[in-house]
Amino acid sequence: MTVRRFDHDGATLVAEQHGSGRRSFVLIHGIGMGRTVFADLIEQLAPHGTVVAVDLPGYGEAPEPPRTPTMERNADLVAAFLHRRGADRPVLIGHSMGTQVAVEVAARHPGAAGAVVLIGPTVNPAERTALRQLARLGQDLLIESPRVIVAGAREYLRAGPRLRSKLRAMLVHRPEATYPEVRVPALVLRGEHDRVVPRDWAEEVVRLLPDATYAEVEGHGHETMIRDAAPAARAILAAL
């Protein structure tokens, strides 16, 4: 494992690399989270290529920037990191808010990604308020394991006092306007019991993307890549 910092345009990203090989996967976490929540998914994917998990600015071990980045600015940072790293059209795997960053990378920086995987894509336009999103997350946690709750709580605490402004940045972004601009293959992956991402919204995401397939992970909720990531990994590898 190697860990490195990458600075660009006043913001810092922290990246952790596992595995090796020409195929590469880049994992982008959701709001309040960090790269550590991908530990199981990294273990599942590392035998199949190089896996890089990132902490976006103000999450995990990445320091807070002077201003909370928009989804577009986060995407520009990730794209600059990929360019510096010399990544050859990696598979971008975003979870929750990370899906918003992933599609912006693909749309704003053609050639930066070879495919995108959107796990639990946010934000459902019918419930685009902080109150509704927090309520849905609370409902989802009722079915999750203690492992998920502990991991999530730890990362939310690390996200610090600017979590409110980070949530606002997530909510003002309109991924539905970006999906039609994504010109690479996409997989939309949803946990069967995901309360944050209703099935009809996930299916709408598939419809809006020019080249997308859909899969569900049975018995899982919104945090499907934290609790037993093997089914999610199998779906990702099968789609590729």
Rosetta blueprint (number, residue, H / E / L):
1 M L
2 T E
3 V E
4 R E
5 R E
6 F E
7 D E
8 H E
9 D L
10 G L
11 A E
12 T E
13 L E
14 V E
15 A E
16 E E
17 Q E
18 H E
19 G L
20 S L
21 G L
22 R L
23 R L
24 S E
25 F E
26 V E
27 L E
28 I E
29 H L
30 G L
31 I L
32 G L
33 M L
34 G L
35 R H
36 T H
37 V H
38 F H
39 A H
40 D H
41 L H
42 I H
43 E H
44 Q H
45 L H
46 A H
47 P H
48 H H
49 G L
50 T E
51 V E
52 V E
53 A E
54 V E
55 D E
56 L L
57 P L
58 G L
59 Y L
60 G L
61 E L
62 A L
63 P L
64 E L
65 P L
66 P L
67 R L
68 T L
69 P L
70 T L
71 M H
72 E H
73 R H
74 N H
75 A H
76 D H
77 L H
78 V H
79 A H
80 A H
81 F H
82 L H
83 H H
84 R H
85 R H
86 G L
87 A L
88 D L
89 R L
90 P L
91 V E
92 L E
93 I E
94 G E
95 H E
96 S L
97 M H
98 G H
99 T H
100 Q H
101 V H
102 A H
103 V H
104 E H
105 V H
106 A H
107 A H
108 R H
109 H L
110 P L
111 G L
112 A L
113 A L
114 G L
115 A E
116 V E
117 V E
118 L E
119 I E
120 G L
121 P L
122 T L
123 V L
124 N L
125 P H
126 A H
127 E H
128 R L
129 T L
130 A H
131 L H
132 R H
133 Q H
134 L H
135 A H
136 R H
137 L H
138 G H
139 Q H
140 D H
141 L H
142 L L
143 I L
144 E L
145 S L
146 P H
147 R H
148 V H
149 I H
150 V H
151 A H
152 G H
153 A H
154 R H
155 E H
156 Y H
157 L H
158 R H
159 A L
160 G L
161 P L
162 R L
163 L H
164 R H
165 S H
166 K H
167 L H
168 R H
169 A H
170 M H
171 L H
172 V H
173 H L
174 R L
175 P H
176 E H
177 A H
178 T H
179 Y H
180 P H
181 E H
182 V L
183 R L
184 V L
185 P L
186 A E
187 L E
188 V E
189 L E
190 R E
191 G E
192 E L
193 H L
194 D L
195 R L
196 V L
197 V L
198 P L
199 R H
200 D H
201 W H
202 A H
203 E H
204 E H
205 V H
206 V H
207 R H
208 L H
209 L L
210 P L
211 D L
212 A E
213 T E
214 Y E
215 A E
216 E E
217 V E
218 E L
219 G L
220 H L
221 G L
222 H L
223 E L
224 T L
225 M L
226 I L
227 R L
228 D L
229 A L
230 A H
231 P H
232 A H
233 A H
234 R H
235 A H
236 I H
237 L H
238 A H
239 A H
240 L L
